Each structure stands twice: as C-alpha cells, then as structure tokens.
Amino acid sequence: MANRAITTQLVPIADLDRSQRASWRGLRAGNPALASPYFSLEFADLISDRRNDTQALVLSRKGCTVGILPMQLSRLGVARPLGGPLGDHHGLISDDDSLDIASALEHSPISVFCFHGALARQTGFAGQASHIEPSWSVDLSQGCDAWLEERRRADAKAMRNIRARQRKLTESGLDIVYRLDDRRPEMLAQTFACKREQYRRTHAFDVFIARWARELIGDLFEHQTQQLRGCLSTLEINGQLAAAHFGMRSENVLHYWFPVYWPEHAQFGPGLQLFMEMARAMADDGIDTIHLGPGDAEFKQKLANASFDVAAGRIEQPSMAASLMAAGAGMDAFARRLPLGRVARWPGKALHRLDTLAAAYGI
C-alpha cells in the first residue's frame, strides 16, 4: 500500500524471507541506538516460536526495505511491542529515525499500536507520545574504574555505603561465591521462583503468568550467540543463593532485567554486590553499556551515569478498539480531576492492569 513513496507489508515474523531478514540485520547495524538485544532478529524469532501473533510491518521504498516494525497483533487489531510485559524497549528497526510510523500504519490492519518504551529519538513515536521519560543506563565505554570514579564524584555517600557493605561481606568469614555466567538450570529455576514470590509479596503484576513468557526465559538461557545471549549471574553465601540476576546481552549491551535477592542476606546488599561484580566482568567482556530501564528505583539513580528517552502512547486509526481505549483514557482523566485522593487513580490502575493482561495473553 503506497504512502508517500512508502509501501507496507504485514508479514508473520516466522515468514520473513531471506532478503527481509538481511535488511533487519543491516538496518540494525546501521543505527547504534538499536544495539540492545531487544532489537535483534533472534529475540523476535524466539518470541515467534512461542507466540502465534507475532508480526512485522515491513516498510519499503522503491523496492528496498527501509524499516521493520515488529509487534504482537491481537485478533481485534490491537498491536503491542514484542514481549508484552517483558518488553522494556522497542521501536522501528531502521537507520532513519524520521520515518512516519503513523502514515505507515494508516492502510494496515492495525487499528491501534500501543507503545510504552519506544525510542523517543524516533520521531514517529515521540510525536504520538502521551508521556516521555528517561531510561537509565551505565556507560562503561571508558572502563569500569572510570564509571566508579564518576559515580563517586556524583554521589560519594552512596558509593561509600556500597564499599562498606562490600568490606562487611568480604570480612564476614562466610563462604562467598560469584558465578557471573551460571549455566546451572536449577539456579535459573530458583531465581524465577524467588522473583515470582517477590511479585506476589509486593502485589506487583506477575509478568510470568503466561506460559509463553516462562518458556521464553528458558529459550534465552539456552540461546548463546554473539547477537543474543541469556545471562544468569549468581552470588552464593555459604552454599545458598543470596542474589541472582537474569538478563540478556548483545555484542556490546547488557539489558539488566530480572534481579532478585534473598531477604535473609539483606544486610550485605547482595544485589548491589552482584551488580558490581557483573559490571567489572562485563566491561572486560566487551559490554560498553548496561541498560537499567525506565523508572525511579533508587538503585538506578545510584548507578546510572547516562540515559536516553523512551515514549509511551498510542497510534490510532478510527476503529472500535481505538474508541474503547479512548473512552477508558477519558474515564481515567476525569477521575484524576475529581477530589478523590488516591481513589482517583483506581480507574487508571485498573486499565493499566487490564492492558498488561491483554499484552500477556494476546487479547
């Protein structure tokens, strides 16, 4: 379908042909902002293996692919980023950040594209965003020691506290073992059992409620290529897990994804201790950036020395799905204007939870 010399084709990710796959890899390589493992074709393929709703909108100009927008597309025509609630970052696979995404969607079967962590440097998302916020990162391009010194100058108290806990753990006389590439499946199982218990305890949404999400973690754990590797790192104290982290990495970016620690070891700050060991090892292994994701968690403020903006919003076409979503957003906005205190936020929280469930189950 033509649109300002751009034609679009919606293709199941599993059915992308050899030329389109080569274009994905080439476009990603031409844009350093797409270095995250989230943007690798291999990540999309792993999700496609576990879900039957993965699609790619292929944008072409004069027969050449200029962009690919991966997504999960529901039967109602509602599109969301790959990975649903697991997807912290997403965007258009292209070396041209100015492509008009709304126009590309105009003649497609997609009625609404909901995004929440899109690269704001891509103007097609920024121009449609209802909210833009920083996504935090650790820049290790000058080495781990340079990062630590920069953090010491920026927040001396926080770094003193971290070093004090490091000394406390080192001098405790306990048996301490770091495994920065732990290949034991039973440790992966313990890590995610603890993570799901944390979700339950804190009343947070369990992103592993859907079977495909649990299976994806196992797939990533087994997937070990230069472009995409699942990484489990652990800290054991006296033979018991004290902290663990599962993330994924590309050639030069680690996405810090699912950290967890066991509360009985909280006095040592085991999660931070493991992160420090990970940062040094990763810097020595070619990682120049650790993506921490958006949000106001305290540890991100302590550790981050860089950020990039991500956008949330919707790109809509006239449709029943778009009308329903607009009505829900209007109800939330109306409630927030009323003098109801915390109650005013309930409609918005309920809508967000429903949308997260829809993303998890492909509704």
WOTAFEN-V110507 format. One record per backbone hydrogen bond with DSSP energy under -1.0 kcal/mol. NH is the residue of the N-H (numbers start at 1). CO is the residue of the C=O. Records with the same first field share a line. If there is no record, write none. Layout:
NH->CO  CO
This chain:
3->6
6->3
7->60
9->58
11->56
13->54
15->12
16->13
21->17
22->18
23->19
24->20
25->21
26->22
27->23
28->24
29->25
30->26
31->28
34->31
35->32
39->36
40->37
44->40
45->41
46->42
47->43
48->44
49->45
50->47
51->47
55->71
56->11
57->69
58->9
59->67
60->7
61->64
64->61
66->59
67->59
68->93
69->57
71->55
72->80
73->53
74->78
77->74
79->112
80->72
84->81
86->83
87->84
88->86
90->117
93->68
94->92
99->96
101->99
104->100
105->101
108->105
111->77
112->77
113->315
114->79
115->313
118->311
119->90
120->309
122->119
123->97
125->122
126->122
127->123
128->125
129->126
130->312
131->312
133->310
135->308
136->293
137->306
138->290
140->288
143->140
147->143
148->144
149->145
150->146
151->147
152->148
153->149
154->150
155->151
159->155
160->156
161->157
162->158
163->159
164->160
165->161
166->162
167->163
168->164
169->165
170->166
171->167
172->169
177->236
179->234
182->232
188->184
189->185
190->186
191->187
192->188
193->189
194->190
195->191
196->192
197->193
198->194
199->195
200->196
201->197
202->198
204->199
209->206
214->210
215->211
216->212
217->213
218->214
219->215
220->216
221->217
222->218
223->219
225->228
229->249
230->220  223
231->247
233->245
234->179
235->243
236->177
237->240
238->175
240->237
242->235
243->235
244->260
245->233
246->258
247->231
248->255
249->229
250->253
254->289
255->248
256->291
258->246
260->244
262->242
265->262
266->263
268->265
269->266
273->269
274->270
275->271
276->272
277->273
278->274
279->275
280->276
281->277
282->278
283->279
284->280
287->282
288->252
289->252
290->138
291->254
292->136
293->136
301->297
302->298
303->299
304->300
305->137
306->137
308->135
310->133
311->118
312->131
313->115
315->113
317->111
323->319
324->320
325->321
326->322
327->323
328->324
329->325
330->326
331->327
332->328
333->329
334->330
335->331
336->332
338->335
340->338
343->340
344->341
345->342
346->343
349->345
350->346
351->347
352->348
353->349
354->350
355->351
356->352
357->353
358->354
359->355
360->356
361->357
362->358
363->358
